[in-house]
Amino acid sequence: MHHLKGHLPTHEPSRYLVGLCSHFRRKIEVEYTDTQGLARFPWGNCVLRVQDGVLEFECHAMSDENLKQLQYVLNEHIALFSRKAPMTVNWQIPEE
């Protein structure tokens, strides 16, 4: 299993979590509250968590290629949702 973590600094992490999960559930299986979500993409899963001033992402996929697809989809949606004040996710591969 391949893993990737990201964090998005924002003053409104819960708003972004709910907005993303609500948008994603139109096409994929998603479970969420105001503070945590799970999105099941065809390429893998992503857990979203709200922390103080940060929206955290923890992604899991069976291959690097699938993990890159998850990262791409999340990056594109964050860009779309934050187009008035652009934000980007800071990604890192967790140490094993």
Steps between C-alpha positions, in 0.01 A plus 500: 500500500626848412436801724502876463422771754414860438392804689317810388541802726168689516290699742200288397609134489152369583341698217746354250456146634121518475512668159741246353319198645160630392633555148672160482194307618328579171727242335663286770426355843574756772436510874557823692426725793615858563837373626581180311430336167577189298489513120522170311636576153546236228878538549511491880367660818557835663429588862445871564535645851452846645770629735557854630545706187577199279314250284700176501493235228616140540485306173550128438524321164627171359757664268698820456304572184169475688638717779600765245147492360355560848743786554411652162124485566538656844733773372261588216202521732683713756601734217138516386359557849760766587515687168424839663793458742708212356631239741706187450539178696845436645569130428756263654561127491480373859804326640447129556 
